[in-house]
Amino acid sequence: MRDPADGAPGGDERQVRGPVQRKGFGLAPTGWVDPRGRTLGAWAFAANRITGLGLVFYLYLHLGVLTTLLWGAHAWGRFLGVATNIVFLGLDVVLLFGLLYHGLNGVRVMLVGTGFVTDRQRALWWAGAAIGTVVLVGGASHFLGGR
């Protein structure tokens, strides 16, 4: 019977006896967070996943906040007193960034995935970044303008 490691890259190293080392195929677990050699598309993909997780977290947080309405007008008024604090308004700006990045990058992925502009990924990302920056600055000035 043929050994599956025969002919595979690194197959000789997997056959050597000694201390336990990672001998499987693929990236080492630390390779997933190694920033060297990453393209803009890899960074865009990772940021899209992170913002997606952040938006899901915010959805559950938002639903939890809305339950304070069940506790009456006094509880809601106390929450609004906290939510209009400059720190929470800054978190609203972070939320707006997450929404803009996730949405605009999603439009880029849709255009590339459907075949409309497969050779313009980098230009689409930078266009989305420019549009997102303009909207983010406008939104931040609106959120924080009264402060």
Residue pairs with C-beta under 8 A, 6 or more apart in sequence:
3 11
3 15
5 11
5 14
5 15
8 14
8 25
10 23
13 23
14 23
22 28
22 29
40 121
40 122
40 125
41 121
44 105
44 108
44 125
47 101
47 105
48 101
48 102
48 105
48 106
48 109
51 98
51 101
51 102
51 105
52 102
54 98
55 98
55 99
55 102
58 95
58 98
65 79
68 75
68 76
68 79
69 76
82 88
86 144
86 147
89 143
89 144
89 147
90 144
92 143
93 136
93 139
93 140
93 143
93 144
96 135
96 136
96 139
96 140
96 143
97 132
97 136
100 132
100 135
100 136
101 132
104 128
104 129
104 131
104 132
105 125
105 128
107 128
108 121
108 124
108 125
108 128
111 117
111 124
112 118
112 120
112 121
112 124
117 124
